[in-house]
Amino acid sequence: MKHFFLSVLFVAAAIVADAQSSLKLPALSPNAKFSQDFATATIDVSYSRPSLRGRKVFGEMIPFGQAWRTGANANTRIKIGEDLEIGGQKVKAGEYTLYTVPGKTEWEVVLSTGTGPIGPEGFAKDLDVARFRIRPAVMETNLQTFTIQITDITFTTCKLELAWERTKIVIPVVSHNSDRIDENIEKTLSHPATLPYFQAANYYFESDKKYDLASKYVNKAIEQDPKAFYMWYLKARIEKKLGHNDDAVAAAKKSMELAKGTANEREYQVNNQKLIDDISKSKPRKQVND
């Protein structure tokens, strides 16, 4: 009988333990992770997202002048896949703790190799990777849940934004990768089995530089696939930038012709016609002599 009761107790304990382990409730400060492609790598952020819940945050719940883990629960982590300039500071590729020291008129932002608990003074300064100051912006309305996001992405720049309550911090991020990209393009295009000419032409066009190279590479791309209407549209835009208006118009008309019957026909009809119209408007009118 004794063994029977012990068995019943063990079974009951196991059932309770299993129920507790499977219990899932909403978190007050849910974890969040996101990965953003930027430049030639990614920026990965992991943090917890507290909400206001009727509280006054900056200056009260989070005192001015004290280090904050920039979220709730565990430290906020940021991982960058290539060397970047963040807040005007050079930062090597790697994973770091992101913490801040909020102030009424100025915040201090710190990237650190520290991983333990953050004290009121933050981590030891010899663990700093970058430390800089940012003036906060005041938002018109309260943002209920703390949010980190990456915005305004270009080939070489973006913004890391931290926002909560009515406060927003905007951190400039720059990738000084133009020379490295040039080298990679040259190396890749010299490989006989890999010919990504269209991508190279599009990069040089969109980055507003080296239009002669963009023209050279888009022509090579068209040689590979002469029926690609989107390549002809890129050629039209490049030739327009170079001031080769007749070539630009001819390429635009070719793009429209090849796009007929495709799912993209209307888009390319509209875009190419706009390019042709813009060129027509820019041509000087002939003077008529009385």
C-alpha positions in Angstrom: 0.0 0.0 0.0 2.8 2.3 0.9 4.4 1.8 -2.5 1.0 2.5 -4.2 0.6 5.9 -2.5 4.2 6.9 -3.3 3.5 6.0 -7.0 0.3 8.1 -6.9 2.3 11.1 -5.4 5.0 10.8 -8.1 2.5 10.7 -10.9 0.6 13.7 -9.4 3.9 15.6 -9.0 4.8 14.8 -12.6 1.4 16.0 -13.9 1.7 19.3 -12.0 5.3 19.9 -13.1 4.3 19.2 -16.7 1.4 21.6 -16.5 3.7 24.3 -15.1 6.3 23.8 -17.7 3.8 24.1 -20.5 2.0 27.2 -19.1 2.4 30.1 -21.5 1.3 33.5 -20.4 1.6 37.0 -22.0 4.9 38.7 -21.1 4.8 42.3 -19.7 8.0 43.0 -21.7 8.1 40.6 -24.6 11.3 39.6 -26.3 12.0 40.8 -29.8 14.5 40.0 -32.4 15.0 41.4 -35.9 17.6 41.2 -38.6 18.0 44.0 -41.2 20.1 43.6 -44.4 22.3 46.7 -44.6 25.2 47.5 -47.0 26.9 44.1 -47.6 25.9 42.4 -44.3 23.2 42.5 -41.7 22.4 44.3 -38.4 20.8 42.0 -35.8 19.1 43.3 -32.7 17.7 41.4 -29.7 15.9 43.2 -26.9 12.9 43.2 -24.6 10.0 45.7 -25.1 8.5 47.2 -21.9 5.3 49.3 -22.2 4.2 52.4 -20.4 1.2 51.0 -18.5 0.4 54.4 -17.2 3.9 55.1 -15.8 6.2 58.1 -16.3 9.4 56.6 -17.7 12.3 58.9 -18.3 13.3 61.0 -15.4 11.3 58.8 -12.9 11.1 55.0 -13.6 14.4 55.3 -15.5 16.4 58.1 -13.8 18.3 60.6 -15.8 22.1 60.1 -15.5 22.0 56.3 -14.8 22.8 53.5 -17.2 19.9 51.7 -18.7 19.9 48.4 -20.5 17.8 50.0 -23.2 14.9 47.6 -22.8 13.8 45.3 -20.1 15.0 41.9 -18.6 18.2 40.9 -20.3 20.8 43.2 -21.9 20.0 44.6 -25.4 22.4 43.1 -27.9 23.3 44.3 -31.4 25.4 42.4 -33.9 26.9 44.0 -37.0 28.1 41.9 -39.9 30.7 44.4 -41.2 32.7 47.3 -39.9 30.5 50.4 -39.5 30.5 53.9 -38.3 27.9 54.2 -35.6 27.2 57.6 -34.0 30.4 58.9 -35.6 32.5 56.1 -34.0 34.2 53.3 -35.9 32.9 49.9 -34.8 34.4 46.5 -35.9 32.1 43.7 -37.0 30.9 41.7 -33.9 28.2 41.4 -31.2 27.9 44.0 -28.5 25.8 45.2 -25.6 23.9 48.4 -26.4 23.1 50.5 -23.3 22.2 54.1 -22.8 22.4 56.8 -20.2 19.3 58.9 -20.6 19.4 62.6 -19.9 16.9 65.4 -20.1 18.6 67.2 -23.0 21.3 64.7 -24.1 21.7 60.9 -24.0 24.9 58.9 -23.9 24.9 55.8 -26.1 27.4 53.0 -25.5 28.4 49.8 -27.3 30.3 47.6 -24.9 31.8 44.1 -24.8 30.4 43.7 -21.3 27.7 41.0 -20.9 26.9 40.9 -17.2 24.4 43.0 -15.2 24.7 46.8 -15.9 25.2 48.9 -12.8 24.1 52.6 -12.4 27.4 53.6 -14.0 27.2 51.0 -16.8 30.1 48.7 -17.6 33.7 49.6 -17.0 34.8 52.1 -19.7 37.7 49.8 -20.7 35.0 47.6 -22.2 33.7 50.4 -24.4 33.6 49.9 -28.2 31.9 53.2 -28.9 30.6 56.0 -26.7 28.9 59.1 -28.0 26.1 61.6 -27.2 22.8 62.2 -29.0 20.2 64.9 -28.4 16.7 63.3 -28.0 13.8 64.4 -30.2 10.4 64.9 -28.7 7.5 63.0 -30.4 4.0 64.5 -30.7 2.3 61.5 -29.0 3.2 58.8 -26.6 4.6 55.6 -27.9 3.3 52.9 -25.6 5.9 50.2 -26.2 9.6 50.6 -26.4 10.7 50.2 -30.0 14.1 49.8 -31.7 14.1 49.9 -35.5 16.3 50.6 -38.5 15.0 53.3 -40.9 16.0 55.4 -43.9 18.2 52.7 -45.5 20.4 53.6 -48.5 23.4 51.7 -49.9 25.8 53.2 -47.3 23.6 54.8 -44.6 20.8 54.0 -42.2 19.4 55.2 -38.9 19.1 53.2 -35.7 16.1 54.6 -33.8 15.2 54.1 -30.2 11.7 55.4 -29.2 9.5 55.2 -26.1 7.1 57.5 -24.4 7.6 60.8 -26.2 11.3 60.4 -26.7 13.2 59.3 -29.8 16.9 58.8 -30.3 18.2 58.7 -33.8 21.7 57.2 -34.3 23.4 57.6 -37.7 25.0 54.5 -39.1 27.4 54.6 -42.1 29.1 51.9 -44.1 32.4 53.0 -45.7 32.3 50.2 -48.2 32.5 51.8 -51.6 36.1 50.8 -52.3 35.5 47.3 -51.1 32.4 46.9 -53.2 34.4 48.2 -56.3 37.0 45.6 -55.7 34.4 42.8 -55.2 32.6 43.8 -58.4 35.9 43.9 -60.4 36.9 40.5 -59.0 33.5 38.9 -59.5 33.1 40.2 -63.1 36.6 38.9 -64.0 35.4 35.3 -63.2 34.4 33.6 -66.5 31.6 31.6 -64.9 29.9 34.4 -63.0 28.6 37.5 -64.9 26.3 39.6 -62.7 26.6 42.6 -64.9 23.0 43.8 -64.3 23.6 44.0 -60.5 26.8 45.9 -61.0 25.2 48.4 -63.4 22.3 48.9 -61.1 24.6 49.5 -58.1 26.6 52.2 -59.9 23.4 53.8 -61.2 21.6 53.9 -57.8 24.7 55.1 -55.9 25.0 58.1 -58.3 28.5 57.4 -59.4 30.5 55.9 -62.3 27.8 56.1 -64.9 30.3 55.1 -67.6 30.8 51.8 -65.8 27.1 51.5 -65.3 26.6 51.9 -69.0 29.3 49.4 -69.8 27.9 46.7 -67.5 24.3 47.2 -68.5 25.3 46.7 -72.2 27.0 43.5 -71.3 24.0 42.4 -69.3 21.7 43.0 -72.4 24.1 41.0 -74.5 23.4 38.0 -72.2 19.7 38.6 -72.2 18.5 40.9 -74.9 14.8 40.3 -74.2 15.0 41.5 -70.6 12.8 44.6 -70.6 13.9 45.7 -67.1 17.6 45.8 -68.3 16.6 48.1 -71.2 14.8 50.3 -68.7 17.9 50.5 -66.6 19.9 51.3 -69.8 17.5 54.1 -70.6 17.9 55.7 -67.2 21.7 55.4 -67.3 21.9 56.9 -70.8 19.7 59.8 -69.6 22.1 60.5 -66.7 25.0 60.5 -69.2 23.1 63.0 -71.4 22.7 60.5 -74.2 19.1 61.4 -74.7 18.6 59.7 -78.1 20.0 56.4 -76.8 17.9 56.8 -73.7 14.7 57.2 -75.7 15.6 54.3 -77.9 16.2 52.0 -74.9 13.0 53.1 -73.3 11.0 52.3 -76.4 12.7 48.9 -76.6 11.8 48.3 -72.9 8.2 49.1 -73.6 8.1 46.8 -76.6 9.6 43.8 -74.8 7.3 44.3 -71.7 4.2 43.9 -73.8 2.2 40.8 -72.7 4.0 40.5 -69.4 2.7 41.0 -65.9 4.8 44.1 -65.7 3.6 45.7 -68.9 1.7 48.6 -67.4 4.5 49.5 -64.9 7.1 49.6 -67.6 4.8 51.4 -70.1 4.2 54.2 -67.5 7.9 54.5 -66.3 9.4 54.4 -69.7 6.9 56.9 -71.1 7.6 59.2 -68.2 11.3 59.0 -69.0 10.7 59.9 -72.7 8.4 62.8 -71.7 11.0 64.2 -69.3 13.6 64.1 -72.0 11.2 65.8 -74.4 10.5 68.6 -71.9 14.1 69.2 -71.3 15.0 69.7 -74.9 15.5 73.4 -75.8 12.8 74.8 -78.1 13.9 76.0 -81.5 13.6 79.8 -81.9 11.4 81.0 -84.7 12.7 84.0 -86.6 10.2 86.6 -87.5 
